[in-house]
Structures are given as C-alpha cells and as structure tokens.
Amino acid sequence: MSVQTWTYILVGITFTLYIGIAIWSRAGSTKEFYVAGGGVSPLANGMATAADWMSAASFISMAGIIAFAGYDGSVYLMGWTGGYVLLALLLAPYLRKFGKFTVPDFIGDRYYSNTARIVSVICALLVSFTYVAGQMRGVGLVFSRFLEVDINTGVIIGMIIVLFYAVLGGMKGITYTQVAQYCVLIFAFMVPAIFISIQMTGNPIPQLGMGSTLNDGSGTFLLDKLDGLSTELGFNEYTDGSKSMTDIFAITLALMVGTAGLPHVIVRFFTVKRVKDARKSAGYALLLIAILYTTAPAVAVFARTNMINTVSEQPYEDMPEWFSTWEKTELIKFNDKNGDGKIQYVADANLNELIVDRDIMVLANPEIANLPAWVIALVAAGSLAAALSTAAGLLLVISSSISHDLIKKVINPNISEKGELWAARGAATVAVVIAGYFGIDPPGFVAAVVALAFGLAAASFFPAIVLGIFYKKMNKEGAISGMIVGILLMLFYMLKFKFGIFDGGKEAVAGLKASWWFGISPEGFGSVAMFVNFFVAILVMQLTPPPPQSVQDIVEDIRIPSGAGEATGH
C-alpha cells in the first residue's frame, strides 16, 4: 500500500479512538470540565501530562532544530527537561494543595484581588494563543504532506477534530484522550528511530547508535562523519556551537522557568486526588518525557546525515521520490542559481540553492531513509497526536480563563453551573477559530513560536507563582506590578526583534540581531523580563501595605505537605 493509504488508515484509526474516548468521557459538570473530576490516577495523569507537554515543538520541531543547529540546539533539551523538574519539585505540589482549578484562580485568591485575576487571565491568553499557534502550524504541516491538502485546509481539519473532543469532554475527555495520544506519539517517534539506528550503525538503541561507528566498515563514528560533512559545506562543526554563552544561558533559563509557569501544564496537577498523587504523576511524566527527549538528538543526527548525503552535489533529476513530494508542499525549495542541474547545498547564502524548512526533518526522516510506507504513515499519526494533545490542553486553559476566572469570578458570580459550562464551551469554540488563524498565518517555525510562549510565561507567571508560594509578605500591588511590567517588556522585545514591528517588518529582523540587548535573542529574553518582574514586584511590595493575615496564613498552610483536600474551584 502507498504512504497516503497507510496514512488514511492510521490517522483514521487514531482519530476514531480520540473521538470515541471524548464521547465516553464527556464532562457533565464544571469540575469534570476543568479538572476531570479530580480523580485521575497518577499513572494516567503522568501519561496525559507527558502528551500535553510534548507538543508539535517536541515531536516535529525540536529534532529539526538540533539537526540544523547542532550543539546550539541543546538549549531546548536542557531548558524543557530542566523546567519540568523545576515545576515538579518546586511548584506542582503546593499549587495542588491550594486546590484551585486554574493558575489565574490561584493568583486571584492568593493576591486577594480581581485585578490580579484579570491580569493573569490576560497573561494566560497571551501565552496560550502564542503556544497554540505552533500546534496548529504543526497540524497543517502534517496534513499538507501526508493527506496532500494545502496547509490551510490541514489546519481547518485539525481545528474541527480538537474542537470536538475539547468542547465535549473538557479536561475529563482531554485527559483520557491524551493517554491514548501519548501511546501513539511515543510509538511513532521510537519505531523509525530504532529502524534508522539499526540501518546506519547496527545498534537498535538510538541513543547509543548516535555515538556508534557506521556499519559501512569504515570504522568512522557517526558524529565524526557528520562533523566532516558539515565543515565541507561551510557550516560549523555539528558538535560545536556558535551561540554566545550568554544567549545559551538566557534561552535555557527562559525555557526552564517558562515551563514552570505554563498554565496548561500546571492545571494537570489539579486533576489528581492528593498532593502525593501530584508528585507521583510528575515523576511518571518525567520518565515518559525522557524517552522522547533522549531520542531526539539521535533522530536529528540520523536525519541531518541522511539529508546531506542525499542532496549535496546530486543532479536534481536524480532526486528520490520523497524530495519531489516535499517540494509540492513548498517546504523544500530548489533554485538552480548556476544552471548546472545539480543541487548545491552550502552555508554561503549567496551560493546555496536549497532551502529546507527545519520542521520537516522528523516527518521526512523515514522517507529519506527509505523505510516502509507504514512507518512513514505512523510518524504522521504520531505528530498529529502530539500537536492535537497540546492544542486541546491550551484550548481548555483559554476557555477556563474566560468562563471560570473572568465570567464566574468577576463578571457574574451568580452564574449557574450549567451556564458556566456553556460559557466554557463557547469560549473554547472561539479560541479554536483564533488558533486556526494563527496556524494559517504563523509567525515562524513551530519551536520558535513555542519558545516565545515560554518567554511570555517566564516573564509573567513564574515570579508571581513562586513569590505567592514562598513569600507570604508578597502583596497584590507587587504581584500585579511585576506581571504587567514583565509581560509588557517581553512583548515589546518580541515584537521588535522577532517580528520587526518597530523597524520595518519581518524583512528587517535578520539585520536587528546586532542590536539585541545584552546579546540575548528573543527566545531567551524571557529570563531578563522574569528578573525585572521579580525586582519590580519586591520593590513595589516594600512601598505598599502587607497582605492580610488570613492570606499569610494560607501561604503558611499550603507549604505543609499533609491534609490536602480536593480541588474545589471555590
């Protein structure tokens, strides 16, 4: 059977499974809609958290970044995995003990202010919409190649699917759908990695295969081979970095603290019964995430080596079928500048004739390696699972921020539970449409967009949450001031240096690199904005009245590990 036939079969089976689970586990109350009833087992919650966490950026884009950036791409591995440890150990148990449905709920009650709640809702919406843009682009990429529709149509199909189970099932439906999606995505990521590792090095363990010798009898190590290929084409050695240490540190830190401030990940810890279960599910999730994250560098090495060997100095007319197939999506473009009919793939932009979208590397990798059609289709199903699982979690954050934190807590406290549930579903529907627009007209490749979402979370939520848990004298004036200054500073830097809003548009962005503040890229500036947030919050706190004693007592109580009740949302 052809790749397209296999894709229809596997994607059809998985989508039917997701929709079936959504119908089986549809939410009948706001508690089921927001926190799945609060009774999810630690293992199921760990699997759901891992799927929620491993988005299209992890599945599709991270290995692609590492494939092109080499050593510099390690910031994503360090930042995202380190951030999850930070979240699991530093924040999750205490937030679960507090017993609220959402992050804005925590901030609104901890800082005894509807103003703080509204500011945090705005921050949650900014973070979530930025993040979901990357997911919808990932969905469009997969559909455009494997179902041979244009990216816009692919995004619309993805919108319809995710809307169905997110709106119908709420967190309850999303949780059990994400358990299935984790199984699909991890199987889809590992199978081709194992195939290619055996093919190239004879070692069935990709993590070890990356550091092994090639099985061509040359005795050359795979990484040495890739270093040689890279330098021959004018690129840096693959195992050597070009980013400054300052920027690497800033990006890693921004991704770490951004992870610890992501609303759609934090809310997963409200779905278990006890604080102990929150810790257990965090441990399970970390182990399950590590399977993919330790494999991604190996996939990047395999994909980059195979691609260079396939395209460099080869006649265009002799290119294999995968090349022409991906050309139709316009994610690979060949421009024969010297008219010799051969593909010249080099670092020099003036001479280079090949443009490759880094987001295709994981998706095209099985095709480049000439793996069976069912393996290629499996990757498509896995990448859709990764993108849709995270998109669903983000849409729930958006809908709950509007229905629970804005309508229920601020605008209409007397709204009935049924009315709140309908408001949540309506907000999710509107959010899907907006997310779809961002997917159709995205600001960059998947991981870059997602990295900006982490920067926004680092700049806004992380200081407010940490100070709210560990500093009982932090007051509402300090927290609100810090969040506003942090998010505005990050937004300004992002718009200026990522989108060129103030300097001539996207075309001017490349020339702005020399003007980066402290030499820090937009992806890393969240760490600077975070420190500014901390500074402003503490400074304003010193100049304003302390919080009420009752609030200080709550802060003392949530750090006591025993006696946690169920999440109530009240």
N, C-alpha and C positions, 0 to 999 in steps of 0.2 A: 504493500500500500504506500501511497505517497505521503509526504510530510503533512500536506494540508488535510488529507483524510484522517491521518492519525491525530492531528490537532483537533479536528472537529469531534472525534470520538472522545479524546481525553479531556478536552475543555468542556464538552457537553456533559460527561460523567461528573466531573468535579462541580460544575455549576448546578447540576441537578441535586447533588449532595448538599451544597450550601443552601439552596432554596428549601430543600426538604427539612433540613435542620432548623431553618428560620421558622417554617410553619409549625414544626413540632414544639419549638421552644418560644413561641411568640409571647410577648410581655402582656400581662393583664393588669399590672399596677405600675405606679411610678417607681416603686422600689425595684421591681423586676426590670423596668426600662433603664434605670440609672445604674444600678449596681447588681443586676442579675439575681435579686432577692437576697444577696449577702450570704449565700450558702454554697458557693463553688468550692470544690475540693482543691487542696494545694497543688496537686499534680496537674489537674485540668487548668487551673488558673496559671500555673507556670508555663504550660504549653500555649495557652491563649496569650499570655504576656509576651512570650517569645515571638509569636506570629505578629502580634500588634507592633512589637518593637522592630522586627526585621522587615522593613518596608521595601518598596521598589529600590530605594537607595542601597540597601544592604544586598538584595538579591541581584539586581541588574547593574547598578552603577558603581558600587564600591570596588569590585574586581576590575571594572573598566578603568576606573581612576588609577588603581595600582598598576594596571597593565601599561598605562601611558606615563604615569608619574614615577613609577618605581619606588624607590626608598621614600620619596616625599609623600606618597600615598599612605604611608604607615600612620599618619596623623589620624586618619579616620578609624583605623583599627584601634589605636590606643585611646582615642577620645571616646568613641562609642562604647567600648567594653569597659573602660575605666569609669565612665559615667554611670554605667549600670550598677557597678559595685558601690559607687558613692550613693546612688539612690537607694539601693537595697539596705545598706548598713546605716546610712545617716538619716534618711527621711521616711521611708515607707512605713516602718512600724509605728512611728509617732503619729503620722497622718492617719493611719488606720485606727489608732487609739482615739483620735479626736472624733472619729465617727461621722464624717460628713460625706455627701455624695460627690462633691467636686472640689477642685482647687479654689475657685472663686468663693465657694461656700466656706472653706477653711479660712481664707483671708478675710472675708466679710465678718465672720464671727470672731476670729482671733483679734482683729483690729477694730471690733465693735463699731463698724461704720459701713453704711450703704455706699458711701463714696468709694471706700476701699474695694467694696464688692464690684461696683461698676467699673472702676479702673482695671481690676483683674479680669473682668469679663471681656473688656476691650483687648487686653493683652492676650487672653486665651484665643479670641477670634483671630487676631493678627498672626499668632503662632500657628494656629491650626490651619488657616487658609493658606499660609505660605507653605506649610508642610504638605497639605493635601494636593497642592499644585503639582508637586513632584510625583505623587502617586498616580494622578490621572494621566500625566505625560507617560509614565511607565506603562499604563494600561494601553494607551494609544499606540505606543511603540510596538508592543506585542501583537496587537490586532492588525496593525498595518503590515507587518511582515507575514505572520502565520495564517491569518484569515484573508490576507490580500485585500484589505479595505484601506481607505485612507485614514490617517491618524485621527482626524476629527470624528469620523464615524466610529472608530475604535473607542474613543473617549466616551461617546454617547452610549454605546453598548455597555461599557463599564459603569457609567452613571446609573443606568436602569437596574443592573444587577445589584449594585451595592445599595441603592436606594430601597430595593425590595426587602432585603433582609435586615438592613439597619433600621428602617422605619417600622417594619412589622415586629421584629424581635427585640429591638432595643439592645441593652447590654446583655440580656439573657441570651437572645439569639446570636448576637455577635460573639459572645464568649464561646459557645459550643461550635459555632461555625469556624472560629479561629483555631480551635483544637484540630479540626479536620484540615484547615489550611496549613497549619504547622507541619502536619504529616506529609501533605502534598509538596510543600515547598522544600523541605529538607531532603526528601527523597529525590526530588527533581534536581536539586543542586549537587547532591553527592554522587548520583549514578554516573553522569557524564564525567565528573572529576575523576572518579575511580577508573572509568574506561580509558581516559586520556593519559592518566598517570601510568597505567599498565602499558599503553601503546608507546609512550615516549621513554619510559625508564624501566619498565618491568616491575615497578613497585606498586602494589594495589592501594597503598595508603598515600593519598595526595600530599599530605603534609610532609611525608618523608620523601616522596617522589620529587618534590621541588628541589631538594638538596642532594639528589642522587645523580649518578652518571647516566648519560644517554645510552640506550640499548642498541646503538648502531655499531658498537665495537670500538669506538674511538677513545673511550676512557675519559671523555670530556664531561665535566659536570654541567648540568643543565643551566645553572645560573652563570657559569663562565661563558657558555655558548651565547646566552642572551646578552651578557655584557659586551661580548665581541661583536655581535650583530648590531647592537645599539650604537657603539662607537664608530663602526664602519659607515653608518648612515648619518653620522654627525650629531647624534643625540648624546646626552650624558650617559655614563655607565648606569645600567639599570639599578645596581646595588648602591649607587652613590646619589646623594641628594643635592638639589640646587636651591632649596628654600633656606632662608636665614634661620638661625636657631630661635630668634625672637618670634618669627612668624609660626614656626612649628610649635613652639610652646604655647603661643596665643591660641592657635586653632585647636590644639589638643585640649587646652583648658576650657575653651568655649564649648566644645562638643561635650566634655565631661559634665560641666555644671549645667549646660543646656539640657542634657539628658535628665539630670536630677530635677529639672523644672518643667518637664514636658507634661502637660495636663492629661493627655490621653494614655500615658504610661502610668502616671500616679493613680489615676482612677481605678486601675486594675486591682490595686491593693485594698480597695473598699469592697470588693466582691467576695471576700472570704469571711469566715465566721469570727476568727480570733486574730489577735496580734501575732501569736505564734504561727498561725497559718500564713500570715503575710510574709513572715521571714522564710518559711519553708518554700512558699511559691516563688519567692525571689531567688532562692538557691536553685530550685529546679529550672527556672527560666534562664539563669546564668549558664548552667551546664548545657542546656539545649541551644542557647545562642552561640556558645563557644564552638559547637560542631561546625556551624557555617562560617564563623569568623576566623577560625584557624585554617579553614579550607580555602577561603577567598584569595589569599596571596598565591597559593599554588595554582588556582584557576587562572589568575592574572598572568602568571609566568607561562603556563601552557598556551594560553590564548595569544599572548604577545609573540612568543617564539614561532608558533604556527603561522600567525598572520604575516610576519616579516618574511619567513621562508616561502610563503605562498605568493606574495605580491611583488617583492622587491626585484626590479630589473627583469620582470617577466613580461612577455608580449601580452598585450591587452586581449587579443583574440584567443589566447590560450587559457584565460582565466576560467576556473571551475564554475559550476552552476551557482554555487552559493553567492559568488561575487555579483553576478548579474541580477540575482534575486534581490539582494540587499540594495543594489543600485536603484531598483524600481521604487524603493521607499525614500530615496534621496538621502539616506543616512550614510552612504558611501558615494563619493563623487570623484571621478577621474577626469582630469583636464590635461590633455597631451600638449604641454607647452612647447616641447622641442620637436613635435611631429614625428618621432621615431617609432611610434606604436608600442613602446614599452612603458611600463609603469615605473616612474622614478619616485620612490618614497624616501625622502631625506628630511633632515631637520631644517635646512635652509628654506624659509617660506617662499623665496623668490624662485627656487628650483623645484620645490615639491609639487608633485602632480596628483597626489592622493589625499583626500580629506576623509577621515574616518570619525564618525560620531562615537565617542567612547562608550556611550550607553549600549551599543550593540555587542560589545565583546563577549559577554556571558551568553547572550542569545545566539550569536553566530558561532561561538566556540565549537559546539558539537558538529556543526556543518563543515567548518574549516577542517576539523579532524576526521571528517568523513565517517561519522558514527551512524548507526542505524536510524531510520526515519522515526521510529517510536521514541528514541532517546531525545531527538530534536524536538518532537512534539511535547514530550514530558517537560522540557525546560520552559516551553511556552505556558503550560498549565501551572508550573511552579511559580513563574514570575507573576502571573495573574493572581495567584493566591497571595503572594507577598504584597502586591500593590493593593489589592482589594481588602485584605485584612486590616492594614493600617488605615486605609481610607475610611473604613467603617468605624474604627475607633475614633478617628478625628471628627467624623460627622456627628458622633454621639457627644463628643465634647462641645462641639458648636451648638447642637440642639439643646443640650442640658444647660449650657451657659445662658442661652436665651430664655428657655422655658422655666427652669428652676431658679437660676440666680438673678435673672432680670425680672421676669414676669411674676413668679411666685414670691420672691423675697423683697422686691422693690415696688413694682407697679401695682400688682393686685394680690396682696397676701391672702385674700379670701377665696381665691380661685379653687374650684373643686379638683379632686384628684383626676377625674375624667377630663376636665378642661385642661389641666396641666399636661396630661398625656397627649391630648390632641395638639396642644401648642408645641410640645417636643417634636411630634411627628411632622408638623407643619414647618418648623424651623429646620429640621433635617432635610426636608424636600427643597426648601430654598437654598440651603447650604450646598446640596448636591449640584444644583444648577450653577451656582457661583464657582464651585470647584471645577466643574466641567469647563467653564470658560477659561479658567487658569490653565487647565490641562491642554486646551486647544491653542492658547497663546502663552506658553510658559516663558519665564524669564531666563532660563538656562537649562543645562543638563540636570538630570534628576538629583544627583548627590549635591550639586552646588545649591540648588533650591532648598533642599532639605537642610544643608549646613546653615543656611541663613535663618531657617526656623529655629535651629538650636541656639543661634546667636541671640535671637529675639527672646527666647525662653531664659537664657542665661542673664540677659540684661534686665529682665522684668521680674520673673517669678523666684529665681533661686535665692536672692538676698532676702526677699520678703518671707519666704518659707523657712529658711534657716534661722533668721532672727526671730521669727514667730515661735519657733520651737525651743530655741536655746537661749533666748534673751528676753526674760519676762518683762523687762522695763521698756522694750521697744513699743512705741505708741503708734496710733493711727496716722498722726501727722508725718512722722518719719517714714513709715512704710509707704504711704501714698506718694510723698515727695520723691522717694527713691525710685519707685516703679515708674513714675511719669518721666523723670529725668533719664533713667536708664533706657526705657523703650524709645523715647524720642531721639536720644543720641544714637542708638543703634539704627533706627530708621533713617536718620539723616545720613549716616555713614554708608549705609547700604544703598540708598538712592543715589548718593553722589558717586561712589566708587564702583558699584556693581551695575548700575543702570545709566550712569552719566546724566541724571536728571538735570543737574545744575551746570553741566559742562558740554552740552551738545549731543546727548543721547548715547545709545549703545555703541555707536561707531567710535566714540571718543574714549570708551572705557580702557582700551589697551594702553593709551597714552597717559592715563592717570596713575598707573602703577608707581611711578617715581614719586608721586605726591602722597602716597599712603602715610597716614600718621604713624610715627614710630616704626615704619616699615611693616605694618601689620595689615594683612589682607582683609576684605570684608567678612570672609568666613571666620576669621579669628578675632574680629573686633568686639564680639560679644563679651570676651573676657575683660576688655578695658571698660566697656559700658557697665559690666557687673560690678567692678571695683568702684566706679563712680556712683552706682546705685548704693552700695554699702556706705560710702563716705557721706553722701547726701542724707541718707536715712539716719545715720548716727548723729550727724551734725544737727539736723532739724529736731531730732529727739531731745538733744541737750537743751534746746531753746523752748521746748513746749511741755505742757503738763504730762506727768506719767499716766499710764493706763490705770483703769480702776483696779482695786484689789481683787475683785472677783475674776477679772481676766488674768491677773498674775497667778491666781490660784489654779486656774485651768491649765496654764502653761506648766506649772509645777506638776500637776496631775498627769498630763499626757506623757511625761518622761518616766512615769512609774510603770514598769512592764506588765503588771498584773491587773486583773479586774476589768479588762476591756469589754464593753458591750457591743451590740450590733450597731451597724451604721443606720442612723435614723433619718438623717437629712433635715432634722428639725432644729 
